[in-house]
Amino acid sequence: MKVSVQGVRVDRGDWSLSAEGTFNEGIHLVSGDVGSGKSTLALMLAGLLTAASGYIERQGISSHMIAFQFPEFHITGTDIFKECRSWGIDPGPVLASAGLADGALTDPHALSRGELKRLVLFCILAKQYDLLILDEPFSSLDCVEKERLCAELSGRKHGITVIFTHEQAFFPKVDRIWEISGGILHDRGRVPDALGRWEHAPAVIRDLVRAGKVPANISRTELLEAVCRT
């Protein structure tokens, strides 16, 4: 299973994005500033946007899903029970996980943005996809829910998961770090070796690397272990 990005380029006036690399099985983190092109690349990986040049080839991918930053884009059900059913999943466990079991007949658009985001994410994570693309999955979530999402993502063992985010505090365990800088997608390599090359790394990670206390990964557990290391 892999997704190969070959000579891809998008131009929009003075703005451009160039990307090349291969996403193999595992969890990938793509960071970058707002407006750098994360969502554009996510759409291209999902096959929803065509580049001006180059191509993206998916090998061994029989199912894929993209989770958009704004959960409203996914909603088709008139209540949250029917919304879960529309994903082809059992609503009971998903609504319980999302903390919405008591409101099965609630209109999804009556939920808060955070509740709606939880609902959509748990519907998506209830199924296995060979390629899962998450565009800003942490937006609209509070700290508790961000940590819970990180735990869910860290436990994923199947397929390719690509997380596009500018989050700076909460991360799951990841296998590889990429970042978009200066209009170019850069492959920083596997974790933990990638941490010293990660320009968008949070300050705590940069400080740990400078102190020679390189964390084994970027989840809060690994960061805490590195901070406490003597």
Secondary structure by P-SEA (a helix, b strand, c coil): ccccccbbbbbccccbbbbbbbbcccbbbbbbcccccaaaaaaaaacccccccccccccccccccccccccccccccccaaaaaaaacccaaaaaaaaccccccccccccccaaaaaaaaaaaaacccccbbbbccccccccaaaaaaaaaaaaaccccbbbbbcccccccccccbbbbbccccccccccccccccccccccaaaaaaaaaccccccccaaaaaaaaacc
